[in-house]
Amino acid sequence: MNTIKIIFLIVVFCSCNGQKNIDIGKNSNDLLEESNSNQNLLTILKDIEEINRVGDRIVSLQGEELDYDVELKKVASTEQLIGLTNHKNPAVRCYAFKALSENHSDIVFQVLLNHLNDTLNVHVVNGCIGKNQKVSESFIETISNKTETDMYKLDKTERKTLDSILNSKSNPIKNQ
C-alpha cells in the first residue's frame, strides 16, 4: 500500500513539472470579485445555478438551447474555470471542468485528483434520461468519454494512477 502511495505522489509531482503555478484551491467567489466587470460570466453562472443540472444543450432561463461549457469557455479564463470547479453549486463545478477539458488545459488531471472526494450530487441529463451522480463521477465521466474527440484525454500514466486510486480500498468515491 505504501508503494502505491509513493508511486502516486511521484506521478503527481512529475505531472505538475513545468505547469503554470495556478492556485487550484482558489475560491470561486474571489475569482468572481476579480471579474465583476464580466457581466456575461455572472449571467451564465446565475443561469446554471437556477437550472441546476448538467447536460448537452440545456434550455436556458431565456428559452435558448445552450451548451453552458461552451459559453463558459467564451467568457472565462483558465484561472476562472479552475476556481469555478470549487463553486458552491455542483452543476457550475461540472460545466467548468468540462470547459477546462475542452480547452485541453494541462491542469485537468490535477483538478480531477483534487475533486475525487467531491461527493456532492449533481443531476445529469442525457436526452430524456436523467440521473443523479457525484461530482467526482461526473468529472471522471467527462474525460473518459470516448465519443468526445475534442476533449482532454488521460494519458497512460494518468489513467493508471486514476485506476489505482479507484481500485484501492481507500477509494474516495466508493467509500462515501
Protein Blocks (a to p, Z undefined) as FASTA:
>chain_A
ZZmmmmmmmmmmmmmgopacddfkbcfklmmmmmmmmmmlmmmmmmmmmnopacehiadf
kopacdfklmmmmmpcfklmmmmmmgfblklmmmmmmmmmmnopaklmmmmmmmmmmmbd
cdddehjaccdddfklmmmmmmmmmklmkbccddfklmmmmmmmmmpmklmklmZZ
